[in-house]
Amino acid sequence: MDAFYPSQVWKYCPYCGSQKMEWKGGTHCMCCGNCKQRFFINASAAVAALIENEKGELIFTRRKNDPAKNMLDLPGGFIDLGETAEEAVRRELKEELNVDIDDLNYFGSFPNRYLYDGIVYFTLDMVFRCRVNNLSTLQAGDDVGDYVFIAPKNIIPEEIGLDSIRSIAQMIKLKEDPPKQKKEDTV
Ligand SMILES: [Zn+2]
């Protein structure tokens, strides 16, 4: 399937119907050559969660749907309009894995491109380290087919479907299982 960026499929101006739509890359907007209206195309905000069990293994989910169907992912999803990132990660964890977050800390952000119905969407995944005291309620739901615990050193990046999530997993794998050089000093 061919993939197109929004700027390649957007043919008509929603205001005046003109076909003179131009992509202004420098200002990240589609501009109508007729009525001069601008339509900004920015990254969609999303969240992902890092959750460890008592053995230090991370929860990965298996995607039920495309893109990257059946491949590994981290729990999370798109932030709803008007929602905070923290609310989104709590909501997604409840929907996808039926768990409640007891504490969370911001980890970092990772840009991604997300192919859906032939269109490439730009996203920014905000990642949180989440502490879940009670994992006994774990149950896959929503767009998650299954879940699996993986020790950071056993992460296989090729099994992870989305670029941003693969980058996060590679970073964690390197951090927790660095190439053998010298031992870290303890403070
Ligand atoms: Zn127009």
Backbone and ligand atoms as CSV (ligand in chain L), in Angstrom:
chain,resi,resn,atom,element,x,y,z
A,1,MET,N,N,0.847,-1.198,0.000
A,1,MET,CA,C,0.000,0.000,0.000
A,1,MET,C,C,0.889,1.258,0.000
A,2,ASP,N,N,0.574,2.170,-0.903
A,2,ASP,CA,C,1.322,3.423,-0.928
A,2,ASP,C,C,0.980,4.243,0.302
A,3,ALA,N,N,1.959,4.935,0.802
A,3,ALA,CA,C,1.723,5.814,1.954
A,3,ALA,C,C,1.867,7.260,1.518
A,4,PHE,N,N,0.993,8.089,2.016
A,4,PHE,CA,C,1.034,9.508,1.661
A,4,PHE,C,C,1.025,10.367,2.919
A,5,TYR,N,N,1.726,11.473,2.840
A,5,TYR,CA,C,1.651,12.442,3.912
A,5,TYR,C,C,0.371,13.270,3.737
A,6,PRO,N,N,-0.168,13.838,4.818
A,6,PRO,CA,C,-1.411,14.616,4.702
A,6,PRO,C,C,-1.329,15.671,3.601
A,7,SER,N,N,-0.151,16.264,3.436
A,7,SER,CA,C,-0.002,17.334,2.444
A,7,SER,C,C,-0.153,16.814,1.017
A,8,GLN,N,N,-0.018,15.474,0.826
A,8,GLN,CA,C,-0.141,14.917,-0.521
A,8,GLN,C,C,-1.577,14.497,-0.852
A,9,VAL,N,N,-2.428,14.312,0.165
A,9,VAL,CA,C,-3.796,13.856,-0.102
A,9,VAL,C,C,-4.825,14.981,0.049
A,10,TRP,N,N,-4.395,16.082,0.634
A,10,TRP,CA,C,-5.317,17.189,0.892
A,10,TRP,C,C,-5.417,18.040,-0.376
A,11,LYS,N,N,-6.504,17.859,-1.123
A,11,LYS,CA,C,-6.584,18.491,-2.452
A,11,LYS,C,C,-7.363,19.799,-2.455
A,12,TYR,N,N,-8.372,19.925,-1.572
A,12,TYR,CA,C,-9.266,21.081,-1.650
A,12,TYR,C,C,-9.215,21.904,-0.372
A,13,CYS,N,N,-9.310,23.198,-0.519
A,13,CYS,CA,C,-9.373,24.081,0.641
A,13,CYS,C,C,-10.746,23.916,1.307
A,14,PRO,N,N,-10.799,23.623,2.626
A,14,PRO,CA,C,-12.088,23.437,3.300
A,14,PRO,C,C,-12.904,24.734,3.381
A,15,TYR,N,N,-12.275,25.882,3.168
A,15,TYR,CA,C,-12.996,27.158,3.253
A,15,TYR,C,C,-13.623,27.560,1.913
A,16,CYS,N,N,-12.801,27.538,0.850
A,16,CYS,CA,C,-13.293,28.065,-0.424
A,16,CYS,C,C,-13.382,27.002,-1.512
A,17,GLY,N,N,-12.893,25.790,-1.240
A,17,GLY,CA,C,-12.993,24.713,-2.227
A,17,GLY,C,C,-11.948,24.767,-3.331
A,18,SER,N,N,-11.059,25.725,-3.246
A,18,SER,CA,C,-10.015,25.863,-4.271
A,18,SER,C,C,-9.066,24.657,-4.228
A,19,GLN,N,N,-8.489,24.318,-5.395
A,19,GLN,CA,C,-7.497,23.238,-5.435
A,19,GLN,C,C,-6.077,23.791,-5.303
A,20,LYS,N,N,-5.948,25.068,-5.020
A,20,LYS,CA,C,-4.607,25.669,-4.939
A,20,LYS,C,C,-4.018,25.504,-3.540
A,21,MET,N,N,-3.991,24.274,-3.041
A,21,MET,CA,C,-3.435,24.035,-1.712
A,21,MET,C,C,-1.944,23.769,-1.836
A,22,GLU,N,N,-1.177,24.472,-1.041
A,22,GLU,CA,C,0.274,24.316,-1.094
A,22,GLU,C,C,0.825,23.976,0.283
A,23,TRP,N,N,1.789,23.057,0.299
A,23,TRP,CA,C,2.461,22.701,1.543
A,23,TRP,C,C,3.601,23.667,1.807
A,24,LYS,N,N,3.507,24.387,2.923
A,24,LYS,CA,C,4.583,25.306,3.313
A,24,LYS,C,C,5.374,24.628,4.416
A,25,GLY,N,N,6.349,23.864,4.011
A,25,GLY,CA,C,7.109,23.043,4.962
A,25,GLY,C,C,7.691,23.851,6.107
A,26,GLY,N,N,8.226,25.032,5.806
A,26,GLY,CA,C,8.897,25.825,6.830
A,26,GLY,C,C,7.980,26.249,7.952
A,27,THR,N,N,6.686,26.437,7.636
A,27,THR,CA,C,5.741,26.855,8.675
A,27,THR,C,C,4.790,25.713,9.048
A,28,HIS,N,N,5.054,24.505,8.537
A,28,HIS,CA,C,4.268,23.313,8.869
A,28,HIS,C,C,2.788,23.506,8.589
A,29,CYS,N,N,2.459,24.152,7.482
A,29,CYS,CA,C,1.034,24.324,7.212
A,29,CYS,C,C,0.726,24.167,5.733
A,30,MET,N,N,-0.552,23.823,5.480
A,30,MET,CA,C,-1.097,23.851,4.132
A,30,MET,C,C,-1.693,25.249,3.976
A,31,CYS,N,N,-1.379,25.882,2.868
A,31,CYS,CA,C,-1.860,27.239,2.652
A,31,CYS,C,C,-2.690,27.270,1.366
A,32,CYS,N,N,-3.850,27.926,1.422
A,32,CYS,CA,C,-4.699,28.033,0.237
A,32,CYS,C,C,-4.237,29.233,-0.600
A,33,GLY,N,N,-3.881,28.944,-1.859
A,33,GLY,CA,C,-3.410,30.008,-2.744
A,33,GLY,C,C,-4.517,30.963,-3.136
A,34,ASN,N,N,-5.781,30.564,-2.941
A,34,ASN,CA,C,-6.910,31.420,-3.310
A,34,ASN,C,C,-7.339,32.323,-2.159
A,35,CYS,N,N,-7.790,31.727,-1.017
A,35,CYS,CA,C,-8.316,32.553,0.083
A,35,CYS,C,C,-7.280,32.813,1.167
A,36,LYS,N,N,-6.084,32.198,1.010
A,36,LYS,CA,C,-4.940,32.428,1.920
A,36,LYS,C,C,-5.115,31.835,3.323
A,37,GLN,N,N,-6.159,31.054,3.535
A,37,GLN,CA,C,-6.305,30.396,4.840
A,37,GLN,C,C,-5.151,29.407,5.038
A,38,ARG,N,N,-4.729,29.252,6.298
A,38,ARG,CA,C,-3.657,28.296,6.620
A,38,ARG,C,C,-4.202,27.201,7.513
A,39,PHE,N,N,-3.693,25.991,7.323
A,39,PHE,CA,C,-4.115,24.834,8.120
A,39,PHE,C,C,-2.854,24.156,8.624
A,40,PHE,N,N,-2.641,24.188,9.909
A,40,PHE,CA,C,-1.383,23.699,10.462
A,40,PHE,C,C,-1.406,22.180,10.624
A,41,ILE,N,N,-0.299,21.553,10.282
A,41,ILE,CA,C,-0.172,20.098,10.432
A,41,ILE,C,C,0.966,19.836,11.403
A,42,ASN,N,N,0.598,19.482,12.628
A,42,ASN,CA,C,1.590,19.223,13.671
A,42,ASN,C,C,1.510,17.769,14.122
A,43,ALA,N,N,2.469,17.374,14.952
A,43,ALA,CA,C,2.472,16.006,15.467
A,43,ALA,C,C,1.311,15.799,16.447
A,44,SER,N,N,0.684,14.623,16.381
A,44,SER,CA,C,-0.340,14.262,17.363
A,44,SER,C,C,0.352,13.753,18.617
A,45,ALA,N,N,-0.147,14.189,19.781
A,45,ALA,CA,C,0.473,13.786,21.040
A,45,ALA,C,C,-0.033,12.413,21.476
A,46,ALA,N,N,0.890,11.576,21.923
A,46,ALA,CA,C,0.538,10.241,22.400
A,46,ALA,C,C,1.361,9.925,23.648
A,47,VAL,N,N,0.940,8.903,24.373
A,47,VAL,CA,C,1.680,8.499,25.577
A,47,VAL,C,C,2.031,7.015,25.497
A,48,ALA,N,N,3.109,6.654,26.197
A,48,ALA,CA,C,3.479,5.244,26.340
A,48,ALA,C,C,3.965,5.046,27.767
A,49,ALA,N,N,3.766,3.831,28.296
A,49,ALA,CA,C,4.091,3.555,29.696
A,49,ALA,C,C,5.148,2.464,29.830
A,50,LEU,N,N,6.092,2.733,30.751
A,50,LEU,CA,C,7.071,1.711,31.132
A,50,LEU,C,C,6.661,1.206,32.510
A,51,ILE,N,N,6.294,-0.067,32.587
A,51,ILE,CA,C,5.849,-0.652,33.853
A,51,ILE,C,C,6.666,-1.914,34.116
A,52,GLU,N,N,7.260,-1.948,35.304
A,52,GLU,CA,C,8.065,-3.125,35.662
A,52,GLU,C,C,7.319,-3.978,36.673
A,53,ASN,N,N,7.558,-5.272,36.612
A,53,ASN,CA,C,7.083,-6.137,37.691
A,53,ASN,C,C,8.184,-6.241,38.760
A,54,GLU,N,N,7.970,-7.060,39.772
A,54,GLU,CA,C,8.920,-7.116,40.889
A,54,GLU,C,C,10.271,-7.705,40.478
A,55,LYS,N,N,10.309,-8.376,39.310
A,55,LYS,CA,C,11.582,-8.929,38.815
A,55,LYS,C,C,12.319,-7.944,37.905
A,56,GLY,N,N,11.760,-6.751,37.729
A,56,GLY,CA,C,12.407,-5.765,36.856
A,56,GLY,C,C,12.119,-5.994,35.389
A,57,GLU,N,N,11.140,-6.862,35.090
A,57,GLU,CA,C,10.761,-7.086,33.689
A,57,GLU,C,C,9.726,-6.043,33.279
A,58,LEU,N,N,9.786,-5.656,31.994
A,58,LEU,CA,C,8.870,-4.632,31.469
A,58,LEU,C,C,7.664,-5.275,30.796
A,59,ILE,N,N,6.522,-4.615,30.938
A,59,ILE,CA,C,5.323,-5.094,30.227
A,59,ILE,C,C,5.345,-4.577,28.796
A,60,PHE,N,N,5.234,-5.506,27.851
A,60,PHE,CA,C,4.990,-5.148,26.449
A,60,PHE,C,C,3.623,-5.684,26.067
A,61,THR,N,N,2.942,-4.935,25.201
A,61,THR,CA,C,1.646,-5.405,24.704
A,61,THR,C,C,1.817,-5.912,23.276
A,62,ARG,N,N,0.853,-6.740,22.842
A,62,ARG,CA,C,0.864,-7.186,21.450
A,62,ARG,C,C,-0.286,-6.483,20.739
A,63,ARG,N,N,0.031,-5.808,19.624
A,63,ARG,CA,C,-0.964,-4.988,18.929
A,63,ARG,C,C,-2.010,-5.855,18.237
A,64,LYS,N,N,-3.280,-5.529,18.478
A,64,LYS,CA,C,-4.373,-6.279,17.869
A,64,LYS,C,C,-4.665,-5.775,16.451
A,65,ASN,N,N,-4.316,-4.509,16.188
A,65,ASN,CA,C,-4.673,-3.874,14.908
A,65,ASN,C,C,-3.455,-3.285,14.209
A,66,ASP,N,N,-3.625,-3.028,12.918
A,66,ASP,CA,C,-2.629,-2.270,12.165
A,66,ASP,C,C,-2.619,-0.828,12.639
A,67,PRO,N,N,-1.529,-0.101,12.518
A,67,PRO,CA,C,-0.247,-0.534,11.974
A,67,PRO,C,C,0.498,-1.486,12.920
A,68,ALA,N,N,1.388,-2.290,12.311
A,68,ALA,CA,C,2.237,-3.218,13.072
A,68,ALA,C,C,1.418,-4.241,13.861
A,69,LYS,N,N,0.345,-4.758,13.247
A,69,LYS,CA,C,-0.506,-5.767,13.881
A,69,LYS,C,C,0.325,-6.974,14.332
A,70,ASN,N,N,0.034,-7.487,15.507
A,70,ASN,CA,C,0.694,-8.656,16.107
A,70,ASN,C,C,2.121,-8.412,16.585
A,71,MET,N,N,2.628,-7.202,16.411
A,71,MET,CA,C,3.984,-6.927,16.898
A,71,MET,C,C,3.911,-6.324,18.300
A,72,LEU,N,N,5.084,-6.293,18.954
A,72,LEU,CA,C,5.107,-5.792,20.327
A,72,LEU,C,C,5.039,-4.261,20.362
A,73,ASP,N,N,4.549,-3.769,21.475
A,73,ASP,CA,C,4.347,-2.328,21.656
A,73,ASP,C,C,4.426,-2.066,23.161
A,74,LEU,N,N,4.466,-0.800,23.535
A,74,LEU,CA,C,4.277,-0.458,24.948
A,74,LEU,C,C,2.819,-0.045,25.122
A,75,PRO,N,N,2.267,-0.258,26.312
A,75,PRO,CA,C,0.900,0.221,26.526
A,75,PRO,C,C,0.852,1.736,26.369
A,76,GLY,N,N,-0.265,2.242,25.865
A,76,GLY,CA,C,-0.404,3.685,25.669
A,76,GLY,C,C,-1.282,3.979,24.477
A,77,GLY,N,N,-1.319,5.234,24.053
A,77,GLY,CA,C,-2.140,5.608,22.908
A,77,GLY,C,C,-2.223,7.111,22.761
A,78,PHE,N,N,-3.124,7.560,21.902
A,78,PHE,CA,C,-3.253,8.981,21.630
A,78,PHE,C,C,-3.923,9.712,22.793
A,79,ILE,N,N,-3.481,10.942,23.010
A,79,ILE,CA,C,-4.075,11.795,24.034
A,79,ILE,C,C,-5.354,12.403,23.458
A,80,ASP,N,N,-6.450,12.308,24.212
A,80,ASP,CA,C,-7.716,12.903,23.765
A,80,ASP,C,C,-7.629,14.428,23.821
A,81,LEU,N,N,-8.516,15.090,23.085
A,81,LEU,CA,C,-8.550,16.560,23.108
A,81,LEU,C,C,-8.891,17.040,24.516
A,82,GLY,N,N,-8.118,17.963,25.035
A,82,GLY,CA,C,-8.388,18.526,26.349
A,82,GLY,C,C,-7.861,17.701,27.509
A,83,GLU,N,N,-7.245,16.579,27.214
A,83,GLU,CA,C,-6.753,15.673,28.260
A,83,GLU,C,C,-5.269,15.968,28.531
A,84,THR,N,N,-4.809,15.781,29.765
A,84,THR,CA,C,-3.374,15.900,30.034
A,84,THR,C,C,-2.707,14.570,29.683
A,85,ALA,N,N,-1.382,14.625,29.519
A,85,ALA,CA,C,-0.643,13.398,29.214
A,85,ALA,C,C,-0.776,12.403,30.376
A,86,GLU,N,N,-0.777,12.944,31.605
A,86,GLU,CA,C,-0.874,12.070,32.775
A,86,GLU,C,C,-2.246,11.387,32.822
A,87,GLU,N,N,-3.303,12.154,32.497
A,87,GLU,CA,C,-4.643,11.545,32.456
A,87,GLU,C,C,-4.709,10.480,31.370
A,88,ALA,N,N,-4.073,10.772,30.231
A,88,ALA,CA,C,-4.123,9.830,29.106
A,88,ALA,C,C,-3.436,8.517,29.454
A,89,VAL,N,N,-2.294,8.590,30.119
A,89,VAL,CA,C,-1.579,7.346,30.420
A,89,VAL,C,C,-2.365,6.521,31.452
A,90,ARG,N,N,-3.000,7.200,32.398
A,90,ARG,CA,C,-3.845,6.482,33.384
A,90,ARG,C,C,-5.049,5.834,32.686
A,91,ARG,N,N,-5.686,6.569,31.779
A,91,ARG,CA,C,-6.852,6.041,31.057
A,91,ARG,C,C,-6.461,4.860,30.170
A,92,GLU,N,N,-5.358,5.018,29.427
A,92,GLU,CA,C,-4.941,3.953,28.514
A,92,GLU,C,C,-4.574,2.669,29.271
A,93,LEU,N,N,-3.911,2.847,30.419
A,93,LEU,CA,C,-3.522,1.667,31.210
A,93,LEU,C,C,-4.742,0.918,31.732
A,94,LYS,N,N,-5.786,1.682,32.056
A,94,LYS,CA,C,-7.024,1.058,32.527
A,94,LYS,C,C,-7.709,0.329,31.360
A,95,GLU,N,N,-7.765,0.989,30.203
A,95,GLU,CA,C,-8.449,0.403,29.052
A,95,GLU,C,C,-7.705,-0.810,28.496
A,96,GLU,N,N,-6.387,-0.693,28.411
A,96,GLU,CA,C,-5.623,-1.732,27.718
A,96,GLU,C,C,-5.212,-2.881,28.625
A,97,LEU,N,N,-4.968,-2.580,29.910
A,97,LEU,CA,C,-4.428,-3.635,30.783
A,97,LEU,C,C,-5.179,-3.776,32.109
A,98,ASN,N,N,-6.210,-2.956,32.312
A,98,ASN,CA,C,-7.007,-3.023,33.534
A,98,ASN,C,C,-6.187,-2.862,34.816
A,99,VAL,N,N,-5.226,-1.913,34.782
A,99,VAL,CA,C,-4.459,-1.626,35.999
A,99,VAL,C,C,-4.526,-0.132,36.328
A,100,ASP,N,N,-4.319,0.167,37.612
A,100,ASP,CA,C,-4.297,1.550,38.085
A,100,ASP,C,C,-2.862,1.946,38.405
A,101,ILE,N,N,-2.492,3.153,38.003
A,101,ILE,CA,C,-1.138,3.654,38.244
A,101,ILE,C,C,-1.069,4.278,39.631
A,102,ASP,N,N,-0.050,3.881,40.421
A,102,ASP,CA,C,0.129,4.456,41.749
A,102,ASP,C,C,1.052,5.657,41.720
A,103,ASP,N,N,2.003,5.662,40.785
A,103,ASP,CA,C,2.911,6.799,40.675
A,103,ASP,C,C,3.471,6.829,39.263
A,104,LEU,N,N,3.760,8.039,38.772
A,104,LEU,CA,C,4.370,8.105,37.447
A,104,LEU,C,C,5.377,9.241,37.356
A,105,ASN,N,N,6.407,9.005,36.542
A,105,ASN,CA,C,7.458,9.992,36.317
A,105,ASN,C,C,7.741,10.098,34.825
A,106,TYR,N,N,7.920,11.347,34.395
A,106,TYR,CA,C,8.193,11.570,32.976
A,106,TYR,C,C,9.561,10.996,32.610
A,107,PHE,N,N,9.626,10.288,31.501
A,107,PHE,CA,C,10.869,9.641,31.047
A,107,PHE,C,C,11.482,10.386,29.862
A,108,GLY,N,N,10.654,10.747,28.877
A,108,GLY,CA,C,11.180,11.453,27.701
A,108,GLY,C,C,10.195,11.383,26.556
A,109,SER,N,N,10.522,12.067,25.447
A,109,SER,CA,C,9.605,12.067,24.309
A,109,SER,C,C,10.302,11.565,23.050
A,110,PHE,N,N,9.523,10.906,22.211
A,110,PHE,CA,C,10.070,10.226,21.045
A,110,PHE,C,C,9.153,10.461,19.838
A,111,PRO,N,N,9.668,11.068,18.766
A,111,PRO,CA,C,8.829,11.293,17.580
A,111,PRO,C,C,8.611,10.010,16.798
A,112,ASN,N,N,7.473,9.947,16.138
A,112,ASN,CA,C,7.145,8.742,15.378
A,112,ASN,C,C,6.348,9.121,14.139
A,113,ARG,N,N,6.298,8.191,13.184
A,113,ARG,CA,C,5.401,8.297,12.033
A,113,ARG,C,C,4.514,7.082,12.070
A,114,TYR,N,N,3.230,7.315,11.918
A,114,TYR,CA,C,2.235,6.288,12.178
A,114,TYR,C,C,1.394,6.137,10.916
A,115,LEU,N,N,1.524,4.982,10.238
A,115,LEU,CA,C,0.797,4.755,8.984
A,115,LEU,C,C,-0.588,4.204,9.285
A,116,TYR,N,N,-1.612,4.928,8.861
A,116,TYR,CA,C,-2.977,4.475,9.116
A,116,TYR,C,C,-3.825,4.767,7.889
A,117,ASP,N,N,-4.447,3.727,7.340
A,117,ASP,CA,C,-5.283,3.867,6.138
A,117,ASP,C,C,-4.575,4.621,5.012
A,118,GLY,N,N,-3.283,4.316,4.839
A,118,GLY,CA,C,-2.547,4.883,3.720
A,118,GLY,C,C,-2.021,6.281,3.939
A,119,ILE,N,N,-2.259,6.841,5.115
A,119,ILE,CA,C,-1.762,8.192,5.393
A,119,ILE,C,C,-0.765,8.143,6.549
A,120,VAL,N,N,0.331,8.863,6.385
A,120,VAL,CA,C,1.338,8.894,7.440
A,120,VAL,C,C,1.034,10.063,8.378
A,121,TYR,N,N,0.807,9.738,9.647
A,121,TYR,CA,C,0.568,10.764,10.658
A,121,TYR,C,C,1.834,10.930,11.490
A,122,PHE,N,N,2.142,12.166,11.810
A,122,PHE,CA,C,3.282,12.425,12.684
A,122,PHE,C,C,2.785,12.420,14.127
A,123,THR,N,N,3.506,11.736,14.998
A,123,THR,CA,C,3.118,11.706,16.405
A,123,THR,C,C,4.327,12.052,17.279
A,124,LEU,N,N,4.051,12.414,18.508
A,124,LEU,CA,C,5.113,12.557,19.499
A,124,LEU,C,C,4.695,11.722,20.707
A,125,ASP,N,N,5.444,10.656,20.955
A,125,ASP,CA,C,5.122,9.768,22.074
A,125,ASP,C,C,5.806,10.272,23.343
A,126,MET,N,N,5.014,10.606,24.359
A,126,MET,CA,C,5.557,11.008,25.653
A,126,MET,C,C,5.545,9.784,26.559
A,127,VAL,N,N,6.709,9.461,27.085
A,127,VAL,CA,C,6.847,8.200,27.816
A,127,VAL,C,C,6.943,8.465,29.315
A,128,PHE,N,N,6.231,7.663,30.081
A,128,PHE,CA,C,6.245,7.764,31.547
A,128,PHE,C,C,6.670,6.428,32.143
A,129,ARG,N,N,7.516,6.517,33.173
A,129,ARG,CA,C,7.768,5.333,34.000
A,129,ARG,C,C,6.631,5.273,35.012
A,130,CYS,N,N,5.900,4.165,35.051
A,130,CYS,CA,C,4.718,4.063,35.905
A,130,CYS,C,C,4.905,2.957,36.937
A,131,ARG,N,N,4.556,3.282,38.180
A,131,ARG,CA,C,4.573,2.249,39.229
A,131,ARG,C,C,3.147,1.753,39.428
A,132,VAL,N,N,2.990,0.439,39.289
A,132,VAL,CA,C,1.679,-0.185,39.516
A,132,VAL,C,C,1.868,-1.202,40.630
A,133,ASN,N,N,1.292,-0.915,41.803
A,133,ASN,CA,C,1.482,-1.817,42.946
A,133,ASN,C,C,0.729,-3.134,42.774
A,134,ASN,N,N,-0.428,-3.050,42.160
A,134,ASN,CA,C,-1.249,-4.257,42.037
A,134,ASN,C,C,-1.369,-4.678,40.572
A,135,LEU,N,N,-0.571,-5.684,40.204
A,135,LEU,CA,C,-0.623,-6.178,38.824
A,135,LEU,C,C,-1.540,-7.402,38.691
A,136,SER,N,N,-2.207,-7.769,39.808
A,136,SER,CA,C,-3.018,-8.998,39.767
A,136,SER,C,C,-4.274,-8.841,38.915
A,137,THR,N,N,-4.653,-7.577,38.622
A,137,THR,CA,C,-5.860,-7.352,37.815
A,137,THR,C,C,-5.562,-7.327,36.313
A,138,LEU,N,N,-4.277,-7.490,35.952
A,138,LEU,CA,C,-3.858,-7.400,34.540
A,138,LEU,C,C,-4.747,-8.211,33.616
A,139,GLN,N,N,-5.248,-7.533,32.591
A,139,GLN,CA,C,-6.085,-8.209,31.605
A,139,GLN,C,C,-6.038,-7.395,30.313
A,140,ALA,N,N,-5.724,-8.067,29.202
A,140,ALA,CA,C,-5.632,-7.355,27.921
A,140,ALA,C,C,-7.011,-6.921,27.455
A,141,GLY,N,N,-7.128,-5.676,27.015
A,141,GLY,CA,C,-8.400,-5.168,26.516
A,141,GLY,C,C,-8.175,-4.141,25.431
A,142,ASP,N,N,-9.272,-3.573,24.918
A,142,ASP,CA,C,-9.219,-2.520,23.898
A,142,ASP,C,C,-8.442,-3.031,22.672
A,143,ASP,N,N,-7.411,-2.285,22.231
A,143,ASP,CA,C,-6.688,-2.697,21.029
A,143,ASP,C,C,-5.446,-3.526,21.341
A,144,VAL,N,N,-5.422,-4.123,22.532
A,144,VAL,CA,C,-4.302,-4.980,22.936
A,144,VAL,C,C,-4.741,-6.435,22.868
A,145,GLY,N,N,-3.997,-7.252,22.114
A,145,GLY,CA,C,-4.342,-8.665,21.987
A,145,GLY,C,C,-3.846,-9.480,23.159
A,146,ASP,N,N,-2.684,-9.103,23.683
A,146,ASP,CA,C,-2.039,-9.895,24.730
A,146,ASP,C,C,-0.935,-9.024,25.346
A,147,TYR,N,N,-0.350,-9.504,26.436
A,147,TYR,CA,C,0.790,-8.789,27.012
A,147,TYR,C,C,1.836,-9.796,27.431
A,148,VAL,N,N,3.069,-9.307,27.564
A,148,VAL,CA,C,4.168,-10.195,27.913
A,148,VAL,C,C,5.184,-9.395,28.735
A,149,PHE,N,N,5.823,-10.054,29.724
A,149,PHE,CA,C,6.883,-9.412,30.501
A,149,PHE,C,C,8.232,-9.793,29.900
A,150,ILE,N,N,9.077,-8.800,29.676
A,150,ILE,CA,C,10.398,-9.067,29.084
A,150,ILE,C,C,11.461,-8.333,29.886
A,151,ALA,N,N,12.513,-9.056,30.288
A,151,ALA,CA,C,13.640,-8.408,30.967
A,151,ALA,C,C,14.346,-7.517,29.953
A,152,PRO,N,N,14.774,-6.296,30.387
A,152,PRO,CA,C,15.403,-5.374,29.430
A,152,PRO,C,C,16.500,-6.011,28.584
A,153,LYS,N,N,17.328,-6.878,29.198
A,153,LYS,CA,C,18.433,-7.460,28.415
A,153,LYS,C,C,17.940,-8.438,27.348
A,154,ASN,N,N,16.708,-8.903,27.478
A,154,ASN,CA,C,16.162,-9.858,26.500
A,154,ASN,C,C,15.286,-9.208,25.431
A,155,ILE,N,N,15.233,-7.881,25.443
A,155,ILE,CA,C,14.420,-7.179,24.437
A,155,ILE,C,C,15.016,-7.417,23.052
A,156,ILE,N,N,14.167,-7.802,22.090
A,156,ILE,CA,C,14.592,-7.947,20.695
A,156,ILE,C,C,13.913,-6.817,19.902
A,157,PRO,N,N,14.683,-5.766,19.561
A,157,PRO,CA,C,14.076,-4.579,18.926
A,157,PRO,C,C,13.263,-4.918,17.677
A,158,GLU,N,N,13.673,-5.941,16.925
A,158,GLU,CA,C,12.965,-6.284,15.671
A,158,GLU,C,C,11.530,-6.766,15.941
A,159,GLU,N,N,11.233,-7.151,17.172
A,159,GLU,CA,C,9.872,-7.627,17.485
A,159,GLU,C,C,8.928,-6.468,17.813
A,160,ILE,N,N,9.494,-5.256,17.872
A,160,ILE,CA,C,8.682,-4.083,18.233
A,160,ILE,C,C,8.267,-3.345,16.960
A,161,GLY,N,N,6.968,-3.077,16.841
A,161,GLY,CA,C,6.413,-2.605,15.578
A,161,GLY,C,C,6.654,-1.150,15.224
A,162,LEU,N,N,6.599,-0.252,16.202
A,162,LEU,CA,C,6.651,1.174,15.894
A,162,LEU,C,C,8.042,1.745,16.191
A,163,ASP,N,N,8.502,2.638,15.295
A,163,ASP,CA,C,9.871,3.164,15.396
A,163,ASP,C,C,10.161,3.821,16.743
A,164,SER,N,N,9.219,4.645,17.215
A,164,SER,CA,C,9.473,5.386,18.451
A,164,SER,C,C,9.599,4.422,19.630
A,165,ILE,N,N,8.727,3.400,19.656
A,165,ILE,CA,C,8.746,2.435,20.760
A,165,ILE,C,C,10.024,1.588,20.696
A,166,ARG,N,N,10.458,1.284,19.463
A,166,ARG,CA,C,11.711,0.529,19.305
A,166,ARG,C,C,12.880,1.353,19.839
A,167,SER,N,N,12.882,2.656,19.592
A,167,SER,CA,C,13.959,3.527,20.106
A,167,SER,C,C,13.981,3.540,21.628
A,168,ILE,N,N,12.790,3.604,22.226
A,168,ILE,CA,C,12.696,3.610,23.693
A,168,ILE,C,C,13.251,2.295,24.240
A,169,ALA,N,N,12.813,1.186,23.635
A,169,ALA,CA,C,13.224,-0.131,24.123
A,169,ALA,C,C,14.732,-0.316,23.974
A,170,GLN,N,N,15.279,0.188,22.867
A,170,GLN,CA,C,16.729,0.065,22.666
A,170,GLN,C,C,17.479,0.877,23.714
A,171,MET,N,N,16.942,2.060,24.049
A,171,MET,CA,C,17.570,2.907,25.048
A,171,MET,C,C,17.573,2.218,26.413
A,172,ILE,N,N,16.460,1.599,26.761
A,172,ILE,CA,C,16.359,0.923,28.053
A,172,ILE,C,C,17.257,-0.305,28.098
A,173,LYS,N,N,17.293,-1.020,26.992
A,173,LYS,CA,C,18.147,-2.208,26.921
A,173,LYS,C,C,19.615,-1.809,27.134
A,174,LEU,N,N,20.037,-0.723,26.470
A,174,LEU,CA,C,21.422,-0.253,26.593
A,174,LEU,C,C,21.723,0.237,28.000
A,175,LYS,N,N,20.731,0.913,28.596
A,175,LYS,CA,C,20.909,1.487,29.922
A,175,LYS,C,C,21.039,0.391,30.979
A,176,GLU,N,N,20.204,-0.639,30.832
A,176,GLU,CA,C,20.163,-1.660,31.881
A,176,GLU,C,C,21.079,-2.848,31.572
A,177,ASP,N,N,21.532,-2.938,30.334
A,177,ASP,CA,C,22.446,-4.021,29.971
A,177,ASP,C,C,23.509,-3.437,29.035
A,178,PRO,N,N,24.360,-2.514,29.578
A,178,PRO,CA,C,25.307,-1.812,28.700
A,178,PRO,C,C,26.375,-2.761,28.174
A,179,PRO,N,N,27.008,-2.396,27.047
A,179,PRO,CA,C,28.117,-3.205,26.555
A,179,PRO,C,C,29.169,-3.295,27.652
A,180,LYS,N,N,29.778,-4.472,27.825
A,180,LYS,CA,C,30.717,-4.676,28.936
A,180,LYS,C,C,31.941,-3.783,28.810
A,181,GLN,N,N,32.081,-2.817,29.711
A,181,GLN,CA,C,33.275,-1.970,29.741
A,181,GLN,C,C,33.751,-1.844,31.173
A,182,LYS,N,N,33.126,-0.938,31.928
A,182,LYS,CA,C,33.509,-0.786,33.319
A,182,LYS,C,C,32.245,-0.705,34.158
A,183,LYS,N,N,32.378,-1.045,35.395
A,183,LYS,CA,C,31.230,-0.985,36.279
A,183,LYS,C,C,30.914,0.457,36.646
A,184,GLU,N,N,29.640,0.770,36.752
A,184,GLU,CA,C,29.262,2.131,37.126
A,184,GLU,C,C,29.637,2.379,38.587
A,185,ASP,N,N,30.127,3.577,38.840
A,185,ASP,CA,C,30.431,3.940,40.229
A,185,ASP,C,C,29.136,4.092,40.999
A,186,THR,N,N,29.124,3.591,42.211
A,186,THR,CA,C,27.935,3.784,43.039
A,186,THR,C,C,28.174,4.960,43.972
A,187,VAL,N,N,27.151,5.748,44.165
A,187,VAL,CA,C,27.284,6.972,44.989
A,187,VAL,C,C,26.887,6.650,46.422
L,1,ZN,ZN,ZN,-9.269,28.620,0.281
